[in-house]
Amino acid sequence: MSCFCCLTTSSGSVKIVERFGKFNTIARPGLSCVLPCVDCVSGTVSMRLQQMEVSCETKSKDNVFLTVRVAIQYQVIADDASIQAAHYRLTNPRTQIESYVYDVVRSTVPKIDLDDVFLTKEEIANSISESLKENMASFGYQILGTPITDIDPDREVKRAMNEINKMKRLRVAAEDEGEAVKIRAVKEAEAEASKTEIQAKADAEAKYLAGQGISRQRQAIMTGLRESVNSFKSEVSDVDAKQVLDLMIVTQYFDMMSHVGAQSKTNAVFLNHSPGALEDLTQAVSKGFMSGLPVAPGFAQPPGR
C-alpha cells in the first residue's frame, strides 16, 4: 500500500513538483497528494498580475538627455507548458524584460526630437509592447500593458524649455498690450477730432448768432436814432438833423461816462470841460460811432458828412 503526503497550494500561485529531480507535475491551488521522499517542490510560480517599472536613460535626436520611465504589466500564461517554461527557462524575468525595454527605447527615442517625444509616447509604448509580447511569449509570459509613465529631461533643459515658453507668452502679451494701446490711441484721437469738430460747429453757430444779434442791435439803434431825429425836427423848427444827432450822441456819451464813474473800481474820470471842447467831443464821438454802424435805409446823412 502506497503512502502519500498532502501538499497545500495557495490561491494565485502554483507549485512545481519534481520527482527525482525531473519535472513531474504542477500543483494547482488547493490540496494535492505527493509521494514522500520521491516528490519534492522545486519552486512556486505566481499567477498574479505583476508590474515593474523600468527607467531608461537615453538621448533625443536633438542631443538632449532624458529619462524614460515605463511601467510593464505582465503575467504568467495559465497553461502547463507556459508555467513550466516560466519556471525553468528564466532565472530572473525582470532582468530579461528590462533588457528588451532598453533595446526598444534606445533605438526609438534617438530618432525623435525632444518636443516630439512627448507627442509620440503612445507609439513608443506600442513598440515596447510588441517587442515584449513577441519575445516573452516563448518564456511563458504575456504582456498586458507597457504605458510610459514619465519623460524626464535634464533639469537645465526643463528650465530652458520653461523659459522659452515664458518668453513666447510674454511676447504674445506684449503684442496684445501694444495692440490695445494702439486701439486706445486711435479711439482717443477719433474722440478728440469729433469733440473739436463739435466745438468748432458750436463756435461757428455762436458767432453766427452773435453777428445776427449785433446786426439787429445796430439796426435797432439806427431805427431809434432816425425816429428820434425825425420826431425832434417835426416838433422844433429851424433845427437840422445834424444838430439833433450831435446832441443825442453827446447825451449818450455823458450817460456812458456817468455809468463808468459810478463803478466801484473807478477812482477818477478826466473830461475836457472847456466850452470849445464840446464841438471837438461831438465830432469825435459822432465820427467813431457812425463809422461802426451801417447806414439804415431811409436815413439820409447830413450834408458834408
C-alpha positions in Angstrom: 0.0 0.0 0.0 1.4 3.4 -1.1 1.8 6.3 1.4 1.0 9.8 0.2 1.8 13.2 1.7 -0.6 16.2 1.4 0.6 19.4 -0.4 -1.2 22.7 0.0 -1.0 25.4 -2.6 -2.3 29.0 -2.0 -4.6 30.7 -4.5 -2.9 32.9 -7.1 0.1 30.6 -7.4 1.2 27.1 -8.5 3.9 24.8 -7.3 6.3 22.9 -9.5 6.7 19.3 -8.3 9.7 17.2 -9.3 10.3 13.6 -9.0 13.9 12.5 -8.6 15.0 16.0 -9.9 12.8 15.8 -13.0 9.6 17.8 -13.6 6.7 15.7 -12.7 3.5 17.8 -12.3 2.1 21.2 -11.4 0.3 21.5 -8.1 -2.7 23.8 -8.5 -4.3 25.9 -5.7 -5.8 23.6 -3.1 -4.8 20.2 -1.7 -2.5 17.8 -3.7 -1.0 14.4 -2.9 2.7 13.6 -3.5 4.9 10.7 -2.7 7.2 11.3 0.3 10.9 11.1 -0.3 10.2 10.9 -4.0 8.4 14.0 -5.0 9.6 17.5 -3.9 8.6 21.1 -4.6 11.0 22.7 -6.9 9.5 26.2 -6.7 6.4 28.4 -6.6 5.2 30.4 -9.6 3.0 33.4 -9.0 0.0 33.6 -11.4 -0.9 37.1 -10.3 -0.6 40.2 -12.4 2.7 41.8 -11.7 4.1 45.3 -12.5 7.6 46.6 -12.7 9.0 50.0 -13.6 11.9 50.4 -15.9 13.9 53.7 -16.0 15.9 54.1 -19.2 18.3 57.0 -19.8 18.7 57.9 -23.5 19.0 61.0 -25.7 16.8 62.5 -28.3 17.5 63.4 -31.9 18.5 66.9 -30.9 21.0 65.6 -28.4 19.0 66.2 -25.2 19.5 63.5 -22.5 16.3 62.3 -20.8 15.0 59.5 -18.7 12.0 57.5 -19.9 10.1 55.5 -17.3 8.0 52.6 -18.4 5.6 50.5 -16.4 5.5 46.9 -17.5 2.4 44.8 -16.6 3.0 41.1 -17.1 1.6 37.7 -16.0 2.4 34.0 -16.5 0.2 32.3 -19.1 -2.1 29.9 -17.3 -1.3 26.7 -19.1 1.1 23.9 -18.1 3.7 24.5 -20.9 3.9 28.2 -20.2 4.1 27.7 -16.4 6.9 25.1 -16.9 8.7 27.5 -19.3 8.4 30.4 -16.9 9.9 28.4 -14.1 12.7 26.6 -15.9 13.7 28.9 -18.8 14.1 32.2 -17.0 16.1 32.7 -13.8 15.1 36.4 -13.5 12.3 37.6 -15.8 12.6 41.2 -14.6 16.1 41.5 -15.9 15.0 40.0 -19.2 12.2 42.4 -19.5 14.4 45.4 -18.7 16.9 44.4 -21.5 14.1 44.4 -24.1 12.8 47.8 -22.9 16.2 49.3 -23.0 16.7 48.0 -26.6 13.4 49.5 -27.8 13.7 52.8 -26.1 17.3 53.4 -27.1 16.6 52.5 -30.7 13.4 54.6 -31.0 13.9 57.8 -29.0 17.2 58.9 -30.6 15.3 59.2 -33.9 12.8 61.8 -32.4 13.2 65.4 -31.3 12.6 66.2 -27.7 9.3 68.0 -28.3 8.0 65.1 -30.4 8.9 62.5 -27.7 6.1 63.8 -25.6 3.7 63.7 -28.6 4.7 60.2 -29.7 5.0 58.4 -26.4 2.0 56.2 -27.3 3.8 55.0 -30.4 6.9 54.3 -28.3 4.8 52.4 -25.7 3.3 50.3 -28.6 6.7 49.4 -29.9 7.8 48.3 -26.4 4.7 46.2 -26.1 5.1 44.5 -29.4 8.7 43.6 -28.7 8.0 42.2 -25.3 5.0 40.2 -26.4 7.0 38.6 -29.2 10.0 37.7 -27.1 8.4 36.9 -23.7 5.7 34.6 -25.1 8.4 31.9 -25.5 9.2 32.2 -21.8 5.6 31.7 -20.8 4.8 35.3 -20.0 2.1 37.5 -21.5 2.5 41.3 -21.6 -0.7 43.2 -20.7 0.5 46.8 -20.9 3.5 49.0 -21.3 2.5 52.6 -20.5 5.1 55.3 -20.4 4.6 57.0 -17.0 7.2 59.7 -17.2 9.5 61.5 -19.6 12.1 63.5 -17.6 14.7 65.7 -19.4 17.6 67.2 -17.6 16.8 69.9 -15.1 18.6 72.6 -17.1 16.7 71.5 -20.2 13.4 71.8 -18.4 14.3 75.2 -17.2 15.3 76.3 -20.7 12.0 74.9 -22.1 10.1 76.8 -19.4 11.9 80.0 -20.2 11.2 79.6 -24.0 7.5 79.1 -23.2 7.6 82.1 -20.8 9.2 84.3 -23.5 6.6 83.2 -26.0 3.8 84.1 -23.7 5.4 87.4 -22.7 5.8 88.3 -26.4 2.1 87.5 -27.1 1.1 89.5 -24.1 3.3 92.4 -25.2 1.8 92.3 -28.7 -1.7 92.2 -27.3 -0.9 95.1 -25.0 0.6 97.1 -27.9 -2.5 96.5 -30.0 -4.7 97.6 -27.1 -2.6 100.8 -26.7 -2.9 101.4 -30.5 -6.6 100.9 -30.5 -7.0 103.2 -27.4 -4.9 105.9 -29.1 -6.9 105.7 -32.3 -10.2 105.9 -30.4 -8.9 108.8 -28.3 -7.8 110.6 -31.4 -11.2 110.0 -33.1 -13.0 111.2 -30.0 -10.8 114.3 -29.8 -11.4 115.0 -33.5 -15.2 114.6 -33.0 -15.0 116.9 -30.0 -13.0 119.5 -31.9 -15.5 119.3 -34.8 -18.5 119.7 -32.5 -16.8 122.6 -30.7 -15.9 124.3 -34.0 -19.5 123.9 -35.2 -20.8 125.3 -31.9 -18.4 128.2 -32.0 -19.3 129.0 -35.6 -23.0 128.8 -34.8 -22.5 131.0 -31.7 -20.5 133.6 -33.7 -23.2 133.5 -36.4 -25.9 134.1 -33.9 -23.8 136.8 -32.2 -23.3 138.5 -35.5 -27.0 138.4 -36.2 -27.6 139.9 -32.7 -25.1 142.7 -33.2 -26.6 143.4 -36.7 -30.1 143.6 -35.2 -28.9 145.7 -32.3 -27.3 148.2 -34.7 -30.3 148.1 -36.9 -32.5 148.9 -33.9 -30.1 151.7 -32.8 -30.3 153.3 -36.2 -34.0 152.9 -36.4 -34.3 154.6 -33.0 -32.0 157.4 -33.9 -33.9 158.0 -37.2 -37.2 158.1 -35.4 -35.9 160.4 -32.6 -34.3 162.8 -35.2 -37.5 162.9 -37.3 -39.7 163.4 -34.2 -37.4 166.3 -32.9 -37.4 168.0 -36.3 -41.2 167.8 -36.5 -41.7 169.5 -33.2 -38.8 172.0 -33.2 -38.3 174.3 -36.1 -35.1 175.8 -37.5 -33.0 172.7 -36.3 -31.3 170.5 -38.9 -30.7 166.7 -38.5 -27.0 167.1 -37.8 -27.6 169.2 -34.7 -30.1 166.9 -33.3 -27.9 163.9 -33.9 -24.9 165.6 -32.3 -27.0 166.4 -29.2 -28.2 162.8 -28.9 -24.7 161.4 -29.3 -23.2 163.8 -26.7 -26.1 163.0 -24.3 -25.4 159.2 -24.7 -21.7 159.8 -24.2 -22.2 161.6 -20.9 -24.6 158.9 -19.8 -21.9 156.4 -20.5 -19.3 158.4 -18.6 -21.6 158.7 -15.7 -22.1 154.9 -15.6 -18.3 154.4 -15.8 -17.7 156.8 -13.0 -20.3 155.1 -10.8 -18.4 151.8 -10.8 -16.6 150.8 -7.6 -13.2 150.2 -9.3 -13.1 153.6 -10.9 -11.2 156.3 -9.0 -11.3 159.3 -11.3 -12.5 160.3 -14.8 -10.9 163.3 -16.5 -13.0 165.3 -19.0 -12.2 168.4 -21.1 -14.8 170.8 -19.7 -14.0 173.9 -21.8 -16.9 175.2 -24.0 -14.7 175.0 -27.1 -14.1 171.3 -26.5 -17.8 170.4 -26.9 -17.6 170.7 -30.7 -14.5 168.5 -30.8 -16.0 166.0 -28.5 -19.2 165.8 -30.6 -17.3 165.4 -33.8 -15.0 162.7 -32.3 -17.9 160.7 -30.8 -20.0 161.0 -33.9 -17.2 160.0 -36.2 -16.3 156.9 -34.1 -19.9 155.9 -33.7 -21.0 156.4 -37.2 -18.0 154.7 -38.7 -19.0 151.4 -37.0 -22.7 151.5 -37.9 -24.2 150.7 -41.3 -26.4 153.3 -42.8 -30.1 152.4 -42.2 -32.5 152.5 -45.2 -34.3 155.9 -45.4 -31.8 157.7 -43.2 -30.1 160.5 -45.1 -26.7 161.6 -43.9 -26.3 165.3 -43.2 -24.6 167.3 -45.8 -20.8 167.4 -45.6 -20.6 164.1 -43.7 
